[in-house]
């Protein structure tokens, strides 16, 4: 499970370029079962405790509107694939960001669950910034599941962005 002390810059992600666009891949392990983690990722009342405000239909084929706390992202999404409690694929649109695709997979591993998130379609020249922002969301999820609070996103982003700038883009 994510355990970052203030000032720590443990990197959960890898960065790559595919067909001229960036991809951020994050992986972490959580001390909860797959159903609980799925619920935290797909139920609007739980999302509001760690990620942001999400309104709309989060079922297969559904459309939603969201505003994320840490990154400030605002936009719409469409649920392209929903295979509870294992896989979620959404396409996103925002006036300030390129269209993207986010794929989430969950794998049970004993009493824990492994979370993998791929954020695809990000500008290659900004992939480190997206990596930092995406990791903050995962850390806020971990804090929420552990009974804690969201981090100071601005300060944490600065720490993580510096670290992600050192990560090679494959």
Secondary structure as UniProt FT lines:
FT   TURN            6..7
FT   STRAND          13..18
FT   TURN            19..20
FT   STRAND          21..30
FT   HELIX           34..42
FT   HELIX           44..50
FT   STRAND          52..56
FT   TURN            60..61
FT   STRAND          63..68
FT   TURN            69..71
FT   STRAND          74..83
FT   TURN            84..86
FT   STRAND          87..93
FT   STRAND          100..109
FT   TURN            110..111
FT   STRAND          112..122
FT   HELIX           124..126
FT   HELIX           127..145
FT   TURN            146..147
FT   HELIX           153..164
FT   TURN            165..166
//
